[in-house]
């Protein structure tokens, strides 16, 4: 499945999915798309910095692979949004933002079923 098709599928999981981005493990943005009616809450600069931080943290988690096993996903819940980070193949991560009220397990289960 191509990246843009995968991103479109994730956006369709729920109307509560706001933005879906794919970045490499250095935090470089590969592709991003947002739901049509989403009001952007952060600047592009803040968004890119957050991607870089997420990639850096993901790489740190990979160091725990032998001890804890592979990281399945990470969720950060803020007052206004949730951020879900998941692997997208071996060299990329999927960065998904949703409304704070969405059950993130619904997104995680659905994305895992895409494989």
Residue frames as a rotation matrix with the C-alpha (Angstrom) as fourth column:
UNK 1
0.584 0.812 0.000 0.00
0.812 -0.584 0.000 0.00
0.000 0.000 -1.000 0.00
UNK 2
-0.204 -0.644 0.737 1.36
0.582 -0.685 -0.438 3.42
0.787 0.340 0.514 -0.91
UNK 3
-0.828 -0.245 -0.505 1.87
0.561 -0.389 -0.731 6.01
-0.017 -0.888 0.459 1.80
UNK 4
-0.852 0.521 0.055 -0.83
-0.514 -0.852 0.097 8.42
0.098 0.055 0.994 0.65
UNK 5
-0.117 0.827 -0.550 -3.37
-0.282 0.503 0.817 5.58
0.952 0.251 0.175 0.43
UNK 6
-0.311 -0.080 -0.947 -2.49
0.760 0.577 -0.299 4.41
0.570 -0.813 -0.118 3.93
UNK 7
-0.978 -0.061 -0.201 -2.86
0.168 -0.800 -0.576 7.94
-0.125 -0.597 0.792 5.29
UNK 8
-0.553 0.831 -0.062 -6.27
-0.656 -0.388 0.648 8.28
0.515 0.399 0.759 3.60
UNK 9
-0.058 0.516 -0.855 -7.39
0.230 0.840 0.491 5.00
0.971 -0.168 -0.167 5.19
UNK 10
-0.621 -0.232 -0.749 -6.37
0.768 0.016 -0.641 6.20
0.160 -0.973 0.168 8.65
UNK 11
-0.959 0.280 0.035 -8.21
-0.282 -0.954 -0.101 9.49
0.005 -0.107 0.994 8.16
UNK 12
-0.279 0.908 -0.312 -11.36
-0.576 0.102 0.811 7.50
0.768 0.407 0.494 7.38
UNK 13
-0.725 -0.038 -0.687 -11.19
0.413 0.775 -0.479 5.47
0.551 -0.631 -0.546 10.62
UNK 14
0.009 0.718 -0.696 -13.21
0.970 -0.177 -0.169 8.12
-0.245 -0.674 -0.697 12.42
UNK 15
0.541 0.227 0.810 -14.36
0.480 -0.874 -0.075 11.71
0.691 0.429 -0.581 11.94
UNK 16
0.982 -0.175 -0.069 -12.38
-0.018 -0.453 0.891 12.36
-0.187 -0.874 -0.448 15.14
UNK 17
0.156 -0.958 0.240 -9.05
0.882 0.245 0.404 11.68
-0.446 0.148 0.883 13.38
UNK 18
0.709 0.112 -0.697 -7.60
0.044 -0.992 -0.115 15.12
-0.704 0.051 -0.708 12.74
UNK 19
0.487 -0.671 -0.559 -4.18
-0.873 -0.359 -0.330 14.79
0.021 0.649 -0.760 11.11
UNK 20
0.830 -0.323 0.454 -2.13
0.234 0.942 0.241 11.82
-0.506 -0.094 0.858 9.89
UNK 21
0.571 -0.734 -0.367 1.57
-0.820 -0.492 -0.292 12.17
0.034 0.468 -0.883 9.11
UNK 22
0.889 -0.457 0.029 4.34
0.457 0.889 0.005 9.78
-0.028 0.009 1.000 8.17
UNK 23
0.659 -0.752 0.005 7.95
-0.749 -0.657 -0.083 10.58
0.066 0.051 -0.997 8.96
UNK 24
0.343 -0.642 -0.685 11.23
0.012 0.733 -0.681 8.73
0.939 0.225 0.259 8.79
UNK 25
0.612 -0.099 -0.785 13.19
0.743 0.411 0.527 7.78
0.270 -0.906 0.325 11.89
UNK 26
-0.629 -0.774 -0.063 15.09
0.763 -0.601 -0.239 11.07
0.147 -0.198 0.969 11.75
UNK 27
-0.204 0.672 -0.712 11.84
0.546 -0.526 -0.653 13.00
-0.813 -0.522 -0.259 11.98
UNK 28
-0.907 -0.120 -0.403 11.77
-0.252 -0.612 0.749 14.12
-0.336 0.781 0.526 8.35
UNK 29
0.023 1.000 0.005 8.19
-0.400 0.014 -0.916 14.52
-0.916 0.019 0.401 7.13
UNK 30
-0.869 -0.226 0.441 7.38
0.248 0.572 0.782 12.14
-0.429 0.788 -0.441 4.27
UNK 31
-0.604 0.754 0.258 3.65
0.227 -0.148 0.963 12.80
0.764 0.640 -0.081 3.88
UNK 32
-0.850 0.392 -0.352 0.87
0.310 -0.168 -0.936 14.45
-0.426 -0.905 0.022 5.85
UNK 33
-0.591 0.743 0.315 -2.81
0.129 -0.299 0.946 15.09
0.797 0.599 0.081 5.41
UNK 34
-0.944 0.329 0.016 -5.54
-0.093 -0.218 -0.972 16.49
-0.316 -0.919 0.236 7.61
UNK 35
-0.293 0.931 0.217 -9.26
0.907 0.342 -0.245 16.04
-0.303 0.125 -0.945 7.78
UNK 36
-0.280 0.180 0.943 -11.11
0.721 -0.609 0.330 18.72
0.633 0.773 0.041 5.80
UNK 37
0.546 0.650 0.529 -12.80
0.158 -0.700 0.697 20.51
0.823 -0.297 -0.484 8.70
UNK 38
0.360 -0.488 -0.795 -9.86
0.929 0.260 0.261 20.50
0.079 -0.833 0.547 11.10
UNK 39
0.911 -0.167 0.377 -8.81
-0.203 -0.977 0.059 23.72
0.359 -0.130 -0.924 12.75
UNK 40
0.211 -0.922 -0.325 -5.01
0.492 0.387 -0.780 23.56
0.845 0.005 0.535 13.02
UNK 41
0.955 0.204 -0.216 -3.86
0.273 -0.310 0.911 24.15
0.119 -0.929 -0.351 16.60
UNK 42
0.362 -0.903 -0.232 -0.07
0.337 -0.105 0.936 24.32
-0.869 -0.417 0.266 16.13
UNK 43
0.478 -0.291 -0.829 2.19
-0.739 -0.643 -0.200 26.09
-0.474 0.709 -0.522 13.69
UNK 44
0.875 -0.226 -0.429 4.02
-0.192 0.651 -0.735 24.22
0.445 0.725 0.526 10.95
UNK 45
-0.103 -0.974 0.201 7.27
-0.584 -0.104 -0.805 24.81
0.805 -0.200 -0.558 12.84
UNK 46
-0.194 0.117 0.974 5.80
-0.946 0.242 -0.217 23.32
-0.261 -0.963 0.064 16.03
UNK 47
0.816 0.572 0.089 4.41
-0.509 0.782 -0.361 20.38
-0.276 0.249 0.928 14.09
UNK 48
0.591 -0.672 -0.446 7.77
-0.220 0.398 -0.891 19.58
0.776 0.625 0.087 12.47
UNK 49
-0.372 -0.716 0.590 9.52
-0.782 -0.100 -0.615 19.88
0.499 -0.691 -0.523 15.85
UNK 50
0.191 0.544 0.817 7.00
-0.863 0.490 -0.125 17.46
-0.468 -0.681 0.563 17.34
UNK 51
0.935 0.099 -0.340 7.64
-0.290 0.764 -0.576 14.96
0.203 0.637 0.743 14.53
UNK 52
0.092 -0.989 -0.118 11.38
-0.401 0.072 -0.913 15.17
0.912 0.132 -0.389 15.16
UNK 53
-0.385 -0.184 0.904 10.88
-0.922 0.028 -0.387 14.62
0.046 -0.982 -0.181 18.89
UNK 54
0.617 0.694 0.371 8.56
-0.685 0.706 -0.183 11.67
-0.389 -0.141 0.910 18.25
UNK 55
0.766 -0.404 -0.500 11.14
-0.187 0.604 -0.775 10.05
0.615 0.687 0.387 15.96
UNK 56
-0.274 -0.905 0.327 13.91
-0.607 -0.101 -0.788 10.62
0.746 -0.414 -0.521 18.50
UNK 57
-0.137 0.320 0.937 11.79
-0.940 0.256 -0.225 9.07
-0.312 -0.912 0.266 21.27
UNK 58
0.867 0.478 -0.139 10.86
-0.494 0.793 -0.355 6.14
-0.060 0.376 0.924 19.01
UNK 59
0.339 -0.833 -0.437 14.54
-0.266 0.361 -0.894 5.45
0.902 0.419 -0.100 18.39
UNK 60
-0.468 -0.463 0.753 15.19
-0.834 -0.051 -0.550 5.49
0.293 -0.885 -0.362 22.15
UNK 61
0.357 0.704 0.614 12.44
-0.826 0.544 -0.144 2.93
-0.436 -0.456 0.776 22.64
UNK 62
0.765 -0.108 -0.635 14.07
-0.399 0.694 -0.599 0.65
0.506 0.711 0.488 20.07
UNK 63
-0.320 -0.941 0.107 17.01
-0.627 0.126 -0.769 0.32
0.711 -0.313 -0.630 22.49
UNK 64
-0.374 0.275 0.886 14.65
-0.836 0.313 -0.450 -1.48
-0.401 -0.909 0.113 24.90
UNK 65
0.213 0.518 -0.828 13.68
-0.886 0.459 0.059 -4.03
0.411 0.722 0.557 22.25
UNK 66
-0.375 -0.443 -0.814 15.67
-0.156 0.896 -0.416 -6.94
0.914 -0.029 -0.405 23.74
UNK 67
-0.998 -0.051 0.029 14.41
-0.034 0.090 -0.995 -6.24
0.048 -0.995 -0.092 27.25
UNK 68
-0.517 0.854 -0.056 10.78
-0.327 -0.258 -0.909 -5.21
-0.791 -0.452 0.413 26.79
UNK 69
-0.150 0.446 0.882 9.99
0.835 0.536 -0.129 -6.27
-0.530 0.717 -0.453 23.24
UNK 70
-0.756 -0.153 0.636 9.01
0.567 -0.640 0.519 -3.96
0.328 0.753 0.570 20.40
UNK 71
-0.740 0.502 -0.447 6.96
-0.054 -0.707 -0.705 -0.85
-0.670 -0.498 0.551 21.09
UNK 72
-0.367 0.713 0.597 3.46
0.895 0.447 0.016 -1.23
-0.255 0.540 -0.802 19.67
UNK 73
0.141 0.390 0.910 2.33
0.548 -0.796 0.256 2.39
0.825 0.462 -0.326 20.01
UNK 74
-0.747 -0.318 -0.583 2.57
0.659 -0.469 -0.588 5.47
-0.086 -0.824 0.560 22.21
UNK 75
0.232 0.865 0.446 -0.27
0.742 -0.453 0.493 7.79
0.629 0.216 -0.747 23.20
UNK 76
-0.893 -0.329 -0.307 0.00
0.448 -0.709 -0.545 11.30
-0.039 -0.624 0.780 24.56
UNK 77
0.104 0.984 0.145 -3.25
0.924 -0.149 0.352 12.86
0.368 0.097 -0.925 25.71
UNK 78
-0.945 -0.313 0.090 -3.52
0.279 -0.922 -0.269 16.62
0.168 -0.229 0.959 25.88
UNK 79
-0.574 0.764 -0.295 -6.49
-0.006 -0.364 -0.931 18.74
-0.819 -0.533 0.214 26.84
UNK 80
0.118 0.646 -0.754 -7.58
-0.735 -0.453 -0.504 19.23
-0.667 0.614 0.421 23.21
UNK 81
0.467 -0.018 -0.884 -6.04
-0.778 0.468 -0.420 16.32
0.421 0.884 0.204 21.28
UNK 82
0.643 -0.407 0.648 -4.51
-0.103 0.793 0.600 12.87
-0.759 -0.453 0.468 21.50
UNK 83
0.239 -0.652 -0.719 -1.32
-0.968 -0.097 -0.233 12.00
0.082 0.752 -0.654 19.66
UNK 84
0.771 0.029 0.637 -0.78
-0.137 0.983 0.120 8.37
-0.622 -0.180 0.762 18.66
UNK 85
0.047 -0.824 -0.564 2.61
-0.995 -0.092 0.050 7.21
-0.093 0.559 -0.824 17.39
UNK 86
0.697 0.194 0.690 2.87
-0.160 0.981 -0.113 3.80
-0.699 -0.032 0.715 15.70
UNK 87
-0.477 -0.865 0.159 5.43
-0.049 0.207 0.977 2.05
-0.878 0.458 -0.141 13.53
UNK 88
0.735 0.567 -0.371 4.88
-0.430 -0.033 -0.902 2.26
-0.524 0.823 0.220 9.79
UNK 89
0.799 -0.529 -0.287 7.19
0.052 0.535 -0.843 -0.41
0.600 0.658 0.455 8.48
UNK 90
0.430 -0.726 -0.537 10.79
0.899 0.399 0.180 -0.62
0.084 -0.560 0.824 9.64
UNK 91
-0.555 -0.824 0.114 11.93
0.827 -0.561 -0.032 2.89
0.090 0.077 0.993 8.77
UNK 92
-0.607 0.415 0.677 8.94
-0.093 -0.884 0.458 5.15
0.789 0.215 0.575 9.39
UNK 93
-0.807 0.466 -0.362 6.45
0.490 0.189 -0.851 6.12
-0.328 -0.864 -0.381 12.05
UNK 94
-0.222 0.858 0.462 2.82
0.588 -0.260 0.766 7.05
0.778 0.442 -0.447 11.77
UNK 95
-0.945 -0.078 -0.318 1.89
0.293 -0.636 -0.714 10.19
-0.147 -0.768 0.624 13.70
UNK 96
-0.324 0.926 0.196 -1.86
0.592 0.037 0.805 10.49
0.738 0.377 -0.560 14.22
UNK 97
-0.990 0.136 0.029 -3.72
-0.106 -0.607 -0.788 13.24
-0.089 -0.783 0.615 16.04
UNK 98
-0.377 0.920 -0.112 -7.34
0.636 0.345 0.690 12.83
0.673 0.188 -0.715 17.12
UNK 99
0.229 0.516 0.825 -9.84
-0.471 -0.684 0.558 14.60
0.852 -0.516 0.087 19.30
UNK 100
-0.650 -0.532 0.543 -9.12
-0.701 0.145 -0.698 14.03
0.292 -0.835 -0.467 22.98
UNK 101
-0.005 0.770 0.638 -12.39
-0.876 0.304 -0.374 12.13
-0.482 -0.561 0.673 23.45
UNK 102
0.479 0.196 -0.856 -11.73
-0.729 0.632 -0.264 9.45
0.489 0.750 0.445 20.82
UNK 103
0.756 -0.233 0.611 -10.91
-0.249 0.761 0.599 5.98
-0.605 -0.605 0.517 22.15
UNK 104
0.092 -0.823 -0.560 -7.36
-0.966 -0.209 0.149 5.59
-0.240 0.528 -0.815 20.84
UNK 105
-0.467 -0.240 0.851 -7.70
-0.207 0.965 0.159 1.79
-0.860 -0.102 -0.500 20.96
UNK 106
0.611 0.743 0.273 -10.18
0.185 0.201 -0.962 2.01
-0.770 0.638 -0.014 18.09
UNK 107
0.729 -0.414 -0.545 -7.56
-0.681 -0.517 -0.518 3.74
-0.067 0.749 -0.659 15.94
UNK 108
-0.284 -0.914 0.290 -4.77
-0.869 0.373 0.325 1.37
-0.405 -0.159 -0.900 16.98
UNK 109
-0.149 0.300 0.942 -6.84
0.059 0.954 -0.295 -1.75
-0.987 0.012 -0.160 16.24
UNK 110
0.840 0.542 0.006 -7.99
0.064 -0.088 -0.994 -0.43
-0.538 0.836 -0.108 12.88
UNK 111
0.492 -0.732 -0.472 -4.49
-0.869 -0.441 -0.222 0.63
-0.046 0.520 -0.853 11.76
UNK 112
-0.436 -0.654 0.618 -3.07
-0.622 0.715 0.318 -2.75
-0.650 -0.246 -0.719 12.76
UNK 113
0.218 0.610 0.762 -5.73
0.202 0.736 -0.647 -4.45
-0.955 0.295 0.037 10.62
UNK 114
0.740 0.058 -0.670 -4.42
-0.553 -0.514 -0.655 -2.63
-0.382 0.856 -0.349 7.51
UNK 115
-0.187 -0.982 0.036 -1.31
-0.782 0.171 0.600 -4.79
-0.595 0.084 -0.799 7.28
